[in-house]
Amino acid sequence: MFKKVILGATLSIFTVSFSFAADPWMSPAWTEKFCEYWNNNLQTTMAEWAEYNFNKQKGYKTIQFYRQDCGDKKKVEVRIKYENGKAVCIYGGEAKDPNPEFVMSATDKNWKSLSKGEFGFMGMGIMSKMTFQGSKVEAMKFMEPFKAFLTGLGKVPYSESCP
């Protein structure tokens, strides 16, 4: 009887731990949750950036990113729409936009460093820790919001496994 109770408790704990397991970092499912984080925490911080050089034809801006340790075929993206003075995340998931405004990648070690706010001298270390495609002028102009985006990447729970 005692063995059955212990076995049952162990299986319950095992099942519960899997049901609460976090999604792989920068997976489509994780990025969807990051989009929710954005809407709860970054709409005001990123508003000026979202409005700047806004592509009215497309209707939103896209930031694609991926973990170099997992390969570039695992890109994800967030789409940001400037709406009523806010930067609203309208999509978070698998990378689909053929013309993103920004594409960023880094090693897991560097992503973790950036998401902890370890930017180096006035944020200039950001560019040395990641591969970056897009307007560097725009990124530098909006360095503070850009830092908030990067630290936000560490705020949504994740697992270490590749997507």
Protein Blocks (a to p, Z undefined) as FASTA:
>chain_A
ZZmmmmmmmmmmmmmmmmmpccdehiaklmmmmmmmmmmmmmmmmmmmmmgopafknopa
cdddddfknojklcccdddddeehiacdfbdcddfbfbbfbdcdddfklmmmmmnopnbj
nhlmmmmmpccedjfklmmmmmmmmmmmmmmmmmpgcdfbdZZ
